[in-house]
Amino acid sequence: MSRVAVLGGGLAGIRAALDAADAGHAVTLLERAPRLGGLAGSFERAGRGVDTGQHVFLRCCTAYRALLDRLAVTDATVLQDRLDVTVLRPGRAPARLRRTGAPAPLHLAASLLRYDPVPRRARVALGRAALALRAVDPADPAADRETFGAWLRRHGQGAVAVRGVWDLIGLPTLNLPADEASLALAAVVFRVGLLGAADAADLGWARVPLGELHDVAARRALTGAGVTVATGTRVVAVHRDLRVTTTGRDGRRDTLAADAVVCALPPEIAAAVLPAPLATRLAVDAAALGTSPIVDVHLRYDRTVLDVPFAAGLDTPVQWVFDRTREGDTGQYLVVSLSAANAYLARPSRDLVATFTAALASLLPRARAARVLDAFVTRAPRATFRPVPGTAAHRPAAATPLPGLALAGAWTDTGWPATMEGAVRSGSTAAALVAAPRAADRVAA
């Protein structure tokens, strides 16, 4: 039995720890925060669990959905029978994007042909661009040298179509607008999510705070698998012999001996604690990847103002709004989720609350007479890396030059954008590397 240390208690670390434990290894999971889940977690506010950011998943997110099954919390989530998105616009009737039972790519054809936010002539061009996008290979280096926006313009997509369709979906999944995002990663989103299997883009979300899934249930599953979970423990250094130096809540240093290490830390932290020369390379990668923020505006109304579980916004500052009301709540609790939120990151909370209260009033007639009982803002300045052209060269593989050390995290080379699905996949990949018997162990046996 090998001793495996997993550094970081986000989704990548949770998956890696479970896989290594299931393979028969003695696993210790180290997490600096008091809770597991990382950026897909929750915190307490006035006795209520509040998500650090609004997260959704798709039916095609098979690795994340398998993790939900492993944690025995699938019943605490909702998954649409069919993709169905309400699109709100000021002063206009809501539009709708909904798939039919037809096979892909015809499953969205009827909805797009009736989709009036895009002019009639441009709707036909949407289909031609979608078919062309199916031919883009995300692994082709040329696709990672071009922006998605430039590719769309070359395929007859004007500003209205980009804003009304491509950014409507791409902005929250890529955390960048089409004009800045890598074509390669955009192709993953649309080829797998919308243009692959007809049901691939059916949306799912948690009915409870994410902490109940990724912290409470994860701890239960990890403990049941025999994993030692040490929260409030900061990794100071990983040595070439795979000893891990840590500090606890009391500031006292300790050393954990390990036969293998999965580093599931953010890239800038990994670069600070891993041994050279790997750390030097990761520091360059972290700087090149950069960050893209997400801001959420939380508003609790004294009455119901939104009739659907979520909606997208067009011609409004509101990108997406989610109903997070739970049984026993007074009124309705909405969360406005803002991706690529650099323009909002430094704005005072009071300004953001005023801006989005007014924006929702322009979209939802009942919000105009409603009273806001509570309002606050959550910010994730380093929510994801920036998936710009050239990103692929700076997303390292799970395997490293140091035997027994593997990297994990949504920022590594998962083939996906920075999503929960990519994070979970990276954890499985890293665990498979370090949990397999090493060559020296096989010889000795």
C-alpha positions as CSV (number, residue, x, y, z in Angstrom):
1,M,0.0,0.0,0.0
2,S,1.5,3.3,-1.1
3,R,1.0,6.6,0.8
4,V,-0.6,9.2,-1.5
5,A,-0.9,12.9,-0.5
6,V,-3.5,14.9,-2.4
7,L,-3.0,18.6,-2.2
8,G,-6.1,20.7,-2.6
9,G,-9.7,19.8,-1.7
10,G,-11.5,21.1,-4.7
11,L,-13.3,18.8,-7.2
12,A,-10.0,17.6,-8.7
13,G,-8.6,16.8,-5.3
14,I,-11.7,15.0,-4.1
15,R,-11.9,12.9,-7.2
16,A,-8.2,12.0,-7.1
17,A,-8.4,11.1,-3.4
18,L,-11.4,8.9,-3.9
19,D,-9.8,7.1,-6.9
20,A,-6.5,6.5,-5.1
21,A,-8.3,5.2,-2.0
22,D,-10.5,3.0,-4.1
23,A,-7.2,1.6,-5.7
24,G,-6.1,0.5,-2.2
25,H,-3.7,3.3,-1.2
26,A,-3.5,5.2,2.1
27,V,-4.6,8.7,1.1
28,T,-4.3,12.0,3.0
29,L,-6.1,15.0,1.5
30,L,-4.8,18.4,2.5
31,E,-6.9,21.6,2.1
32,R,-6.0,25.1,3.3
33,A,-9.6,26.2,3.7
34,P,-11.9,25.0,6.4
35,R,-14.2,23.5,3.8
36,L,-13.9,21.3,0.8
37,G,-15.2,22.2,-2.7
38,G,-12.9,25.0,-3.6
39,L,-14.5,27.5,-6.0
40,A,-17.5,25.2,-6.3
41,G,-18.3,25.4,-2.6
42,S,-20.5,27.4,-0.1
43,F,-20.2,29.6,2.9
44,E,-22.6,30.5,5.7
45,R,-24.3,33.9,5.7
46,A,-27.0,34.7,8.3
47,G,-27.5,31.0,8.8
48,R,-27.9,30.2,5.1
49,G,-25.6,28.3,2.8
50,V,-24.5,30.6,0.0
51,D,-22.6,29.3,-3.0
52,T,-19.3,31.0,-3.8
53,G,-20.6,31.1,-7.4
54,Q,-23.5,29.8,-9.5
55,H,-22.5,26.5,-11.1
56,V,-24.4,24.4,-13.7
57,F,-23.5,21.2,-15.5
58,L,-24.6,19.5,-18.7
59,R,-25.8,16.0,-19.4
60,C,-22.5,15.5,-21.3
61,C,-20.5,16.2,-18.1
62,T,-20.2,12.5,-17.5
63,A,-17.2,12.7,-15.1
64,Y,-18.9,15.2,-12.9
65,R,-22.1,13.3,-12.9
66,A,-20.2,10.1,-12.0
67,L,-18.7,12.0,-9.0
68,L,-22.2,13.0,-7.9
69,D,-23.2,9.3,-8.0
70,R,-20.1,8.4,-6.0
71,L,-21.0,11.0,-3.4
72,A,-24.6,9.7,-3.4
73,V,-26.0,13.2,-4.1
74,T,-27.5,12.9,-7.5
75,D,-30.9,13.2,-6.0
76,A,-29.9,16.7,-4.7
77,T,-29.5,17.9,-8.3
78,V,-31.9,18.6,-11.1
79,L,-31.3,17.7,-14.8
80,Q,-33.6,19.0,-17.5
81,D,-35.5,16.4,-19.6
82,R,-34.7,18.6,-22.5
83,L,-32.6,21.7,-22.9
84,D,-35.0,24.7,-22.4
85,V,-33.7,28.2,-22.0
86,T,-35.8,31.3,-21.5
87,V,-34.2,34.5,-22.9
88,L,-35.3,37.8,-21.4
89,R,-35.1,41.2,-23.1
90,P,-36.3,44.6,-21.9
91,G,-39.7,45.5,-23.3
92,R,-40.0,42.3,-25.4
93,A,-41.7,39.0,-25.0
94,P,-39.3,36.3,-23.7
95,A,-37.7,34.2,-26.4
96,R,-36.9,30.5,-26.0
97,L,-34.2,28.0,-27.0
98,R,-35.4,24.5,-26.6
99,R,-34.4,21.3,-28.3
100,T,-36.7,18.7,-29.8
101,G,-36.4,15.0,-29.9
102,A,-34.7,15.1,-33.3
103,P,-31.1,13.8,-33.6
104,A,-28.3,16.4,-33.5
105,P,-27.8,18.8,-35.1
106,L,-31.5,19.0,-36.1
107,H,-32.5,19.0,-32.5
108,L,-32.2,22.8,-32.3
109,A,-33.2,23.7,-35.8
110,A,-36.9,24.5,-35.1
111,S,-36.1,26.6,-32.1
112,L,-33.4,28.6,-33.9
113,L,-35.6,29.2,-36.9
114,R,-38.2,30.8,-34.6
115,Y,-35.6,32.7,-32.5
116,D,-36.5,36.3,-33.0
117,P,-33.6,37.9,-31.2
118,V,-31.7,37.1,-34.4
119,P,-33.1,38.5,-37.7
120,R,-34.7,35.9,-40.0
121,R,-32.0,35.9,-42.7
122,A,-29.3,35.5,-40.0
123,R,-31.0,32.4,-38.5
124,V,-30.3,30.3,-41.6
125,A,-26.6,31.4,-41.3
126,L,-26.6,30.1,-37.7
127,G,-27.1,26.6,-39.0
128,R,-24.4,26.8,-41.6
129,A,-21.9,28.0,-39.0
130,A,-22.9,25.3,-36.6
131,L,-22.3,22.6,-39.2
132,A,-18.9,24.2,-40.0
133,L,-18.0,24.2,-36.3
134,R,-18.5,20.5,-36.1
135,A,-15.6,20.1,-38.5
136,V,-13.2,22.1,-36.2
137,D,-10.7,19.9,-34.4
138,P,-10.1,21.3,-30.9
139,A,-6.7,19.5,-30.9
140,D,-5.5,21.3,-34.0
141,P,-2.9,23.9,-33.0
142,A,-4.3,26.2,-35.7
143,A,-7.6,26.3,-33.8
144,D,-5.8,27.5,-30.7
145,R,-4.2,30.4,-32.6
146,E,-7.5,32.0,-33.6
147,T,-10.3,33.7,-31.7
148,F,-13.7,32.2,-31.8
149,G,-15.1,35.6,-32.8
150,A,-12.8,35.8,-35.8
151,W,-13.9,32.4,-36.9
152,L,-17.6,33.3,-36.5
153,R,-17.2,36.4,-38.7
154,R,-15.5,34.3,-41.4
155,H,-18.5,32.1,-41.3
156,G,-21.1,34.8,-41.8
157,Q,-22.0,35.5,-38.1
158,G,-22.7,39.2,-37.4
159,A,-22.7,41.0,-34.1
160,V,-26.4,40.3,-33.4
161,A,-25.9,36.5,-33.9
162,V,-22.8,36.4,-31.8
163,R,-24.5,38.3,-29.0
164,G,-27.8,36.5,-29.3
165,V,-26.6,32.9,-29.6
166,W,-22.9,32.2,-29.5
167,D,-22.0,34.5,-26.5
168,L,-25.2,33.6,-24.8
169,I,-23.8,30.1,-24.4
170,G,-20.1,30.6,-24.8
171,L,-19.6,33.4,-22.3
172,P,-20.7,31.5,-19.2
173,T,-18.9,28.3,-20.2
174,L,-15.7,29.8,-21.4
175,N,-15.7,32.8,-19.1
176,L,-14.7,35.0,-22.0
177,P,-16.6,36.5,-25.0
178,A,-16.1,35.1,-28.4
179,D,-13.9,37.9,-29.6
180,E,-11.3,37.0,-26.9
181,A,-11.7,33.2,-26.5
182,S,-9.7,30.5,-28.2
183,L,-11.5,28.8,-31.1
184,A,-10.2,25.4,-29.9
185,L,-11.9,25.7,-26.5
186,A,-15.0,27.1,-28.0
187,A,-15.2,24.2,-30.3
188,V,-15.1,21.8,-27.3
189,V,-18.1,23.7,-25.8
190,F,-20.2,23.7,-28.9
191,R,-19.2,20.4,-30.5
192,V,-19.6,18.4,-27.3
193,G,-22.3,20.4,-25.6
194,L,-24.6,21.4,-28.4
195,L,-23.7,19.7,-31.7
196,G,-22.9,16.2,-30.5
197,A,-25.6,14.0,-28.9
198,A,-29.0,15.7,-28.9
199,D,-29.3,15.6,-25.2
200,A,-25.8,16.6,-24.4
201,A,-26.7,20.2,-23.4
202,D,-29.6,19.5,-21.1
203,L,-28.8,21.7,-18.1
204,G,-28.4,20.5,-14.5
205,W,-27.9,22.3,-11.2
206,A,-27.9,21.7,-7.5
207,R,-31.1,22.1,-5.5
208,V,-29.1,22.6,-2.3
209,P,-26.0,24.7,-1.5
210,L,-22.9,23.3,-3.2
211,G,-21.3,22.8,0.1
212,E,-23.8,20.0,0.9
213,L,-22.5,18.2,-2.2
214,H,-18.8,19.1,-2.4
215,D,-18.0,19.4,1.3
216,V,-20.5,17.5,3.5
217,A,-21.2,14.6,1.2
218,A,-17.6,14.6,-0.1
219,R,-16.2,14.3,3.5
220,R,-18.6,11.5,4.1
221,A,-17.5,9.6,1.0
222,L,-13.8,10.3,1.6
223,T,-13.9,9.2,5.2
224,G,-15.9,6.1,4.2
225,A,-13.1,5.3,1.7
226,G,-10.5,5.6,4.4
227,V,-9.1,9.0,3.3
228,T,-7.6,11.2,6.0
229,V,-9.0,14.7,5.4
230,A,-7.0,17.6,6.9
231,T,-8.7,21.0,6.3
232,G,-7.1,24.2,7.6
233,T,-3.8,22.8,6.5
234,R,-1.6,24.9,4.2
235,V,1.0,23.3,2.0
236,V,4.3,25.1,2.3
237,A,6.6,22.9,0.1
238,V,6.8,19.7,-1.7
239,H,10.3,18.2,-1.7
240,R,11.9,16.1,-4.4
241,D,11.6,13.0,-2.2
242,L,7.8,13.7,-2.1
243,R,7.8,14.9,1.6
244,V,5.1,17.5,2.0
245,T,5.7,20.4,4.5
246,T,2.6,21.9,5.9
247,T,1.4,24.4,8.5
248,G,-1.8,24.0,10.5
249,R,-4.2,26.4,12.1
250,D,-1.8,26.9,15.0
251,G,1.0,27.8,12.6
252,R,3.1,24.8,13.6
253,R,5.0,23.1,10.8
254,D,4.7,19.4,10.1
255,T,6.0,17.0,7.4
256,L,4.0,14.3,5.7
257,A,6.0,11.5,4.1
258,A,4.4,10.3,0.8
259,D,5.2,7.8,-1.9
260,A,3.1,9.8,-4.4
261,V,1.6,13.2,-4.6
262,V,-1.3,14.7,-6.6
263,C,-1.0,18.5,-6.7
264,A,-4.5,19.8,-7.3
265,L,-3.7,23.4,-6.3
266,P,-4.2,26.5,-8.4
267,P,-1.3,27.1,-10.8
268,E,0.2,30.1,-9.0
269,I,0.2,28.2,-5.7
270,A,1.5,25.0,-7.3
271,A,4.4,27.1,-8.7
272,A,5.2,28.4,-5.2
273,V,5.3,25.0,-3.4
274,L,6.6,22.5,-5.9
275,P,10.3,21.8,-6.4
276,A,12.4,23.3,-9.2
277,P,12.7,23.1,-12.1
278,L,9.1,22.2,-12.4
279,A,8.1,25.2,-10.3
280,T,9.9,27.6,-12.7
281,R,7.9,26.2,-15.6
282,L,4.6,26.4,-13.8
283,A,5.3,30.0,-12.8
284,V,5.6,30.8,-16.5
285,D,2.4,28.9,-17.3
286,A,0.4,30.5,-14.5
287,A,1.4,34.0,-15.6
288,A,0.5,33.1,-19.2
289,L,-2.8,31.6,-18.4
290,G,-3.9,34.6,-16.4
291,T,-7.3,34.7,-14.7
292,S,-10.9,35.6,-15.6
293,P,-13.3,36.7,-12.8
294,I,-16.9,35.9,-12.0
295,V,-19.2,38.1,-10.0
296,D,-22.6,37.1,-8.5
297,V,-25.2,39.6,-7.3
298,H,-27.6,38.1,-4.8
299,L,-31.1,39.6,-4.4
300,R,-33.9,38.3,-2.1
301,Y,-37.3,39.7,-3.1
302,D,-40.4,39.8,-0.9
303,R,-42.4,38.0,-3.6
304,T,-41.9,35.7,-6.7
305,V,-40.7,37.7,-9.7
306,L,-39.2,35.0,-11.9
307,D,-41.4,32.1,-13.1
308,V,-38.6,29.8,-14.5
309,P,-35.7,28.2,-12.7
310,F,-33.2,30.3,-14.7
311,A,-33.1,32.7,-17.6
312,A,-30.5,34.3,-19.9
313,G,-30.6,38.0,-20.7
314,L,-30.1,40.0,-23.9
315,D,-29.7,43.8,-24.4
316,T,-29.4,44.0,-20.6
317,P,-26.5,43.9,-18.1
318,V,-28.0,40.6,-16.8
319,Q,-26.2,37.7,-18.4
320,W,-27.9,34.8,-16.5
321,V,-30.3,34.8,-13.5
322,F,-31.1,31.8,-11.3
323,D,-33.8,31.1,-8.8
324,R,-32.1,29.8,-5.7
325,T,-35.1,29.9,-3.5
326,R,-35.4,27.0,-1.0
327,E,-38.3,25.7,1.0
328,G,-39.0,28.0,4.0
329,D,-37.5,31.1,2.3
330,T,-39.5,34.3,2.4
331,G,-40.2,35.6,-1.1
332,Q,-37.8,34.7,-3.9
333,Y,-34.0,34.5,-3.9
334,L,-32.3,35.3,-7.2
335,V,-28.7,35.2,-8.2
336,V,-27.4,37.2,-11.2
337,S,-24.3,35.5,-12.5
338,L,-21.7,37.6,-14.4
339,S,-18.9,35.9,-16.3
340,A,-15.7,37.6,-17.6
341,A,-16.7,40.2,-15.0
342,N,-13.6,42.5,-15.1
343,A,-15.8,45.5,-15.5
344,Y,-17.7,44.6,-12.3
345,L,-14.9,43.3,-10.1
346,A,-13.9,46.5,-8.4
347,R,-17.3,48.2,-8.4
348,P,-18.8,48.8,-4.9
349,S,-21.4,46.3,-3.9
350,R,-24.0,49.1,-3.5
351,D,-23.6,50.1,-7.1
352,L,-23.9,46.6,-8.4
353,V,-27.0,45.9,-6.3
354,A,-28.6,49.1,-7.7
355,T,-27.6,48.3,-11.3
356,F,-29.0,44.8,-11.3
357,T,-32.1,45.6,-9.3
358,A,-32.9,48.1,-12.0
359,A,-31.9,45.6,-14.8
360,L,-34.2,42.9,-13.4
361,A,-37.0,45.4,-13.0
362,S,-36.7,46.1,-16.8
363,L,-36.9,42.3,-17.5
364,L,-39.4,41.1,-14.9
365,P,-42.6,43.2,-14.5
366,R,-43.3,41.9,-11.0
367,A,-39.9,43.0,-9.9
368,R,-40.8,46.6,-10.4
369,A,-43.2,46.6,-7.4
370,A,-41.2,44.1,-5.3
371,R,-39.1,45.0,-2.4
372,V,-35.6,43.7,-2.0
373,L,-35.2,42.2,1.5
374,D,-31.6,41.4,1.3
375,A,-28.8,42.0,-1.2
376,F,-25.1,41.2,-1.4
377,V,-22.3,40.5,-3.9
378,T,-19.8,37.6,-4.1
379,R,-16.7,37.9,-6.2
380,A,-14.3,35.2,-7.5
381,P,-11.4,37.2,-9.0
382,R,-9.5,34.1,-10.0
383,A,-12.5,32.0,-11.0
384,T,-10.9,30.5,-14.1
385,F,-7.9,30.9,-16.4
386,R,-8.4,33.1,-19.5
387,P,-9.0,30.7,-22.4
388,V,-7.4,33.0,-25.0
389,P,-5.6,31.8,-28.1
390,G,-2.2,30.2,-27.2
391,T,-3.6,28.8,-24.0
392,A,-3.0,25.2,-24.9
393,A,0.8,25.5,-24.7
394,H,0.5,26.6,-21.0
395,R,-1.8,23.9,-19.7
396,P,0.5,21.2,-18.4
397,A,-0.1,17.5,-18.6
398,A,-0.9,15.5,-15.5
399,A,2.4,13.7,-15.7
400,T,5.5,15.6,-14.5
401,P,9.2,14.9,-14.7
402,L,9.3,14.0,-11.0
403,P,8.3,10.3,-10.6
404,G,5.3,10.0,-8.3
405,L,4.1,13.6,-8.7
406,A,1.1,14.4,-10.9
407,L,-0.8,17.6,-11.5
408,A,-4.6,18.1,-11.4
409,G,-7.0,21.0,-11.7
410,A,-9.2,22.5,-14.3
411,W,-6.3,24.6,-15.5
412,T,-4.3,21.5,-16.6
413,D,-4.5,19.9,-20.0
414,T,-7.9,18.3,-19.7
415,G,-9.2,19.0,-23.2
416,W,-12.0,21.0,-21.6
417,P,-12.4,24.7,-20.6
418,A,-12.1,25.5,-16.9
419,T,-15.3,23.7,-15.7
420,M,-16.3,21.3,-13.0
421,E,-16.2,18.6,-15.6
422,G,-12.6,19.4,-16.5
423,A,-11.6,19.5,-12.8
424,V,-13.0,16.1,-12.1
425,R,-11.5,14.6,-15.2
426,S,-8.1,15.9,-14.2
427,G,-8.4,14.3,-10.8
428,S,-9.1,10.9,-12.3
429,T,-6.2,11.2,-14.7
430,A,-3.7,12.2,-12.0
431,A,-4.9,9.5,-9.6
432,A,-4.4,6.9,-12.4
433,L,-0.8,8.0,-12.8
434,V,0.2,7.9,-9.1
435,A,-2.0,5.0,-8.0
436,A,-0.5,2.6,-10.6
437,P,2.4,0.5,-9.3
438,R,5.7,2.3,-10.1
439,A,8.3,0.5,-12.1
440,A,10.6,0.0,-9.1
441,D,7.7,-1.5,-7.1
442,R,6.9,-3.9,-9.9
443,V,10.5,-5.1,-10.1
444,A,10.8,-5.5,-6.3
445,A,7.6,-7.5,-6.3
